[in-house]
Amino acid sequence: MSADASRGLDPGLDPRLLEQLVHCAPDGVTVCDAHAADCPVVFVNAAMEQLTGYPASALVGRNLRLLHADDRDQEGLERIRVALREGVACRTTLRNYRRDGAMFWNELRIAPLRDASGRISHYASFHRDLSERLIQGAREEPRDPALSTQTMLAYLRDDKLTGLLRRPYFEELVRRDWGLAQRESRRLSFILFDLDYYAHYKEIFGKPGADQSFRRIARVIGGCFRRSTDLCGRFDEDQIAALTTGLDLTQAAKLAETVLGRVRDLAVHHPRSLISRYVTASAGVVSLVPSHNADPSQIYEAAYKALKDAKDLGRNRVVSFECG
C-alpha cells in the first residue's frame, strides 16, 4: 500500500485540489521552510491573510516573528523554540499583532512535515483568533433552557479536560487577589508546573492517551490546592498554575516539591523521557507582597523565568526566588 493510500488519499488525486482545500480552510495556515535560514514562510492561505491583515506577498519570505511586533517576552515563544529544537509538534497561545497594530490572541499549532527520508523539511502552522471566541463564550446566553446558571458558570469557568480553572477565569481571579494583596499587604506565591518531555509522550500515545494522563496528573496537582484562598488552573496546554495567599517562599517551594513527588508517585510510564521512566514535572515558584504600582504580569514573568531555570538545570525539580 502506498503512503498516500495509507493516509486515505487517492494516489490519482490532483495536488491542485489539496491546495484549493488549504486555501478554503477557515483557519490561517502557513508553511515555513525548515532548511532555509530563519525558517521563512513559503505558503500562506487566504484565511491567514484575513486574520493578520498582511497580504501573502508581505509574509512569504519572512519569519512569522513579524506578527510578534515588539512583544517578544512571551512564554509561548519559548515553547515554540523548544518544539523547533526538538522537532516536535506544539500548541500555544500568543499575543500577535495585525498589520494595523491591533492585538489578538493567536491560538497557534505547529507540526513538523517530513520528506521521504523522514527528515523535517518544513513546518506547518495553524492559526485561530482565540480572543473573539473567548469573548463570545463569556457573553453568550445559554440556548438550552435546561441549562442552569450554575451549569453555564461551570462551563465558562472550568477547563473541560481537567476540571481546573480555565486560564482567562484564573487570570481574572488573580487580578482580584492581586488587588486585595496590594491594599492589605498580603503575600502571594505563584507556582507554575510544566510536564517534562510531554511533547514526546504525545508523539507515542497520541492525543487521547496524553489527555487521559494529563487529566490524572491535573487531578493530583489540583488536589494539593484545596484551601479556600488557593487558585489552581490550566495555564497552557501542558502547564498548570497555582496562586496561594499567606505562604512565604520557603513554604511555597516545599509545597511545589510535594506536588512534584505526587506526580512521580502516579508512575505514568514515559518511554521517551530523558530523565525518568515516568512522567515528571518541573516547577517555578515566586513569592512577593505586591507593591502599589505593580501588576500581575510581574509575577507571571518571574515564574516563567524560574520554570525555565528548572528546565535548564535538568528538569524534575523546583526553582524558587523572591520576586520584586
C-alpha positions in Angstrom: 0.0 0.0 0.0 1.4 3.4 -0.9 1.9 6.1 1.7 -0.8 8.3 0.2 -3.3 5.4 0.3 -2.5 4.7 3.9 -3.4 8.3 4.7 -6.7 8.0 3.0 -5.6 9.8 -0.2 -6.4 8.7 -3.7 -3.0 8.4 -5.4 -4.5 9.9 -8.5 -5.8 13.0 -6.7 -4.8 16.2 -8.4 -2.4 18.1 -6.0 -4.2 21.3 -7.0 -7.3 20.1 -5.2 -5.3 19.8 -2.0 -4.0 23.3 -2.5 -7.5 24.6 -3.0 -8.6 22.8 0.1 -6.0 24.5 2.2 -6.9 27.9 0.7 -10.5 27.4 1.6 -9.7 26.3 5.2 -11.4 28.6 7.8 -8.2 28.8 10.0 -5.0 30.5 9.0 -2.4 28.1 7.5 1.3 28.8 6.8 4.2 26.6 5.7 7.8 27.5 6.6 11.0 26.1 5.1 12.9 24.3 7.8 16.1 24.2 5.8 16.4 27.8 4.8 18.0 30.4 7.1 15.5 32.0 9.5 12.7 29.4 8.6 10.9 31.8 6.1 7.2 31.4 5.1 6.8 29.7 1.7 3.0 29.4 1.7 0.1 31.4 3.2 -3.6 30.7 2.8 -6.4 33.2 2.4 -7.6 32.9 6.0 -4.2 33.8 7.2 -4.2 37.0 5.1 -7.6 37.8 6.6 -6.6 37.1 10.1 -3.4 39.2 10.1 -4.3 41.9 7.5 -1.0 41.1 5.7 -1.2 40.0 2.1 0.7 36.8 1.2 3.4 38.8 -0.5 4.2 40.6 2.8 4.5 37.3 4.6 6.2 34.9 2.1 10.0 35.0 2.6 9.8 36.4 6.1 9.8 34.8 9.6 6.5 34.7 11.4 8.1 36.7 14.3 6.8 39.6 12.2 3.5 39.0 14.0 5.0 39.5 17.5 5.9 43.1 16.8 8.0 44.3 19.8 6.1 41.9 22.2 8.9 39.3 22.4 8.8 38.5 26.1 6.1 35.8 25.9 6.1 32.3 27.5 4.6 30.7 24.4 7.7 31.8 22.3 9.9 29.6 24.5 7.6 26.7 24.0 7.9 27.1 20.2 11.7 27.4 20.4 11.8 24.1 22.3 9.5 22.4 19.9 11.5 23.5 16.9 14.7 22.5 18.5 13.4 19.0 19.4 11.5 18.6 16.1 8.1 18.0 17.7 4.6 19.5 17.4 3.4 22.1 19.9 0.4 24.2 20.7 0.3 27.5 22.5 -1.3 31.0 22.6 0.5 34.2 21.7 -0.2 37.9 21.6 0.1 38.7 17.9 -0.5 41.9 16.1 -2.3 42.6 12.8 -0.9 44.9 10.1 -2.9 47.8 11.6 -1.3 47.2 15.0 -4.4 45.6 16.6 -3.6 42.9 19.1 -5.3 39.5 19.0 -4.8 36.2 20.9 -3.4 33.7 18.4 -4.1 30.1 19.2 -1.2 28.5 17.3 -0.4 24.9 16.5 2.9 23.9 14.8 3.5 20.5 13.2 6.7 19.2 11.5 6.5 18.0 7.9 8.9 15.3 6.8 10.2 14.3 3.4 10.5 10.8 2.0 13.7 10.2 4.0 12.0 11.1 7.3 13.8 14.4 7.8 11.9 17.5 8.7 11.7 19.7 5.6 9.0 22.2 6.6 6.8 23.3 9.4 3.1 23.8 9.1 1.3 26.2 11.4 -2.4 26.7 12.0 -3.7 30.0 13.4 -7.0 30.9 15.0 -8.2 34.1 16.7 -8.9 32.9 20.2 -9.8 36.3 21.7 -13.1 36.7 19.9 -14.1 33.2 20.8 -13.4 33.7 24.5 -15.4 37.0 24.4 -18.4 35.4 22.7 -18.2 32.4 25.0 -18.3 34.6 28.1 -21.3 36.6 26.8 -23.4 34.1 25.0 -26.6 33.2 26.7 -27.5 29.5 27.1 -29.8 28.4 24.3 -30.9 25.3 26.1 -33.4 26.3 28.9 -32.5 23.1 30.7 -29.0 24.5 31.4 -29.0 26.1 34.8 -27.0 29.2 35.7 -24.6 27.1 37.7 -24.1 24.8 34.8 -23.3 27.7 32.5 -20.9 29.2 35.0 -19.0 26.0 35.3 -18.9 25.7 31.5 -17.3 29.1 31.2 -15.1 28.7 34.3 -13.7 25.2 34.2 -11.3 23.6 31.7 -13.2 20.7 30.1 -10.4 18.2 30.3 -9.0 18.8 33.7 -11.8 20.4 35.7 -9.4 23.1 36.8 -10.0 26.8 36.1 -9.6 28.0 32.5 -6.8 30.4 32.1 -9.0 33.6 31.4 -11.0 33.0 34.5 -7.9 32.1 36.5 -6.2 35.3 35.5 -9.3 37.3 36.4 -9.3 35.8 39.9 -5.5 36.5 40.2 -6.2 40.2 39.4 -8.9 40.2 42.1 -6.5 38.7 44.7 -3.7 40.9 43.5 -5.7 44.0 44.3 -6.6 42.7 47.7 -2.9 41.9 48.4 -1.9 45.4 47.4 -4.4 47.0 49.7 -3.8 44.7 52.7 0.0 44.0 52.2 -0.7 40.2 51.8 2.0 37.8 50.5 1.2 35.9 47.3 3.1 32.9 45.9 2.7 31.8 42.3 3.7 28.3 41.2 3.9 27.2 37.6 4.1 23.5 36.8 5.2 22.1 33.4 5.3 18.4 32.4 8.8 17.3 31.3 9.2 16.0 27.7 5.5 15.8 27.3 5.6 16.5 23.6 7.5 13.2 23.2 4.8 11.5 25.3 2.1 12.8 22.9 4.0 11.5 19.9 3.9 8.0 21.3 0.5 7.8 22.8 -1.4 10.3 20.7 -3.9 13.0 21.9 -6.3 10.6 23.6 -3.6 8.9 25.6 -1.9 12.2 26.5 -5.3 13.7 27.5 -6.1 10.8 29.8 -2.7 11.0 31.6 -2.9 14.8 31.8 -6.3 14.6 33.4 -4.9 12.2 36.1 -1.9 14.5 36.7 -4.1 17.6 36.9 -6.4 16.0 39.4 -3.4 15.2 41.6 -2.0 18.8 41.3 -5.3 20.4 41.9 -5.9 18.3 45.0 -2.8 19.9 46.6 -4.5 23.4 46.5 -7.7 23.0 48.5 -7.6 26.0 50.8 -10.4 28.5 50.2 -7.8 31.1 49.2 -6.0 28.8 46.7 -6.4 29.1 43.0 -5.4 26.4 40.5 -5.9 26.5 36.8 -4.7 25.1 33.5 -2.3 27.8 32.2 -1.2 26.3 28.9 -1.5 23.0 27.1 0.9 21.2 29.4 1.1 23.7 32.2 -0.8 24.1 35.5 -0.6 27.3 37.6 -1.5 27.9 41.3 -1.7 31.0 43.4 -1.6 30.8 47.2 -2.0 33.5 49.8 -0.1 33.7 53.1 2.7 31.2 52.3 6.3 32.5 52.2 8.7 31.5 49.6 10.1 28.5 51.6 6.6 27.2 52.3 5.5 27.6 48.7 8.7 25.8 47.4 8.1 23.0 49.8 4.5 22.6 48.6 5.8 22.6 45.0 8.2 19.8 45.9 5.4 17.8 47.4 3.3 18.2 44.2 6.2 17.0 42.1 6.6 14.0 44.3 2.9 13.1 43.9 3.2 13.4 40.1 6.1 11.0 40.2 4.1 8.7 42.5 1.5 8.3 39.8 4.1 6.3 37.9 2.8 7.3 34.5 5.1 5.4 32.1 7.1 7.7 29.8 9.3 5.6 27.4 10.9 8.7 25.8 11.7 10.8 28.9 15.4 11.6 29.2 15.3 11.8 33.0 13.0 9.1 34.2 10.9 6.1 33.3 7.8 8.0 34.3 6.3 11.4 33.7 7.8 14.1 35.8 7.2 17.8 36.2 9.3 20.9 36.8 8.1 24.0 38.7 8.9 27.7 39.0 8.0 29.3 42.3 7.9 33.1 43.1 6.7 35.0 46.1 6.1 38.7 46.8 4.0 41.3 48.5 2.7 43.3 45.5 3.7 46.9 45.5 1.1 49.5 44.7 2.5 50.2 41.2 2.9 46.6 40.2 0.6 44.4 38.1 0.2 40.6 37.9 2.3 40.3 34.8 5.3 40.8 37.1 4.7 37.5 38.9 3.9 35.6 35.7 7.2 36.7 34.1 9.2 35.8 37.2 7.5 32.4 37.4 8.3 31.6 33.8 11.9 32.6 34.4 12.1 30.3 37.4 10.5 27.5 35.4 13.0 27.9 32.6 15.8 27.7 35.1 14.3 24.5 36.4 14.3 23.1 32.9 17.8 24.2 32.2 19.1 22.6 35.4 17.8 19.2 34.3 14.0 19.2 34.9 12.1 17.3 37.6 12.9 20.0 40.1 11.8 23.2 41.7 13.4 26.6 41.3 12.2 29.4 43.5 13.1 33.0 44.2 11.7 36.2 45.7 10.0 38.4 43.2 10.2 42.2 43.1 
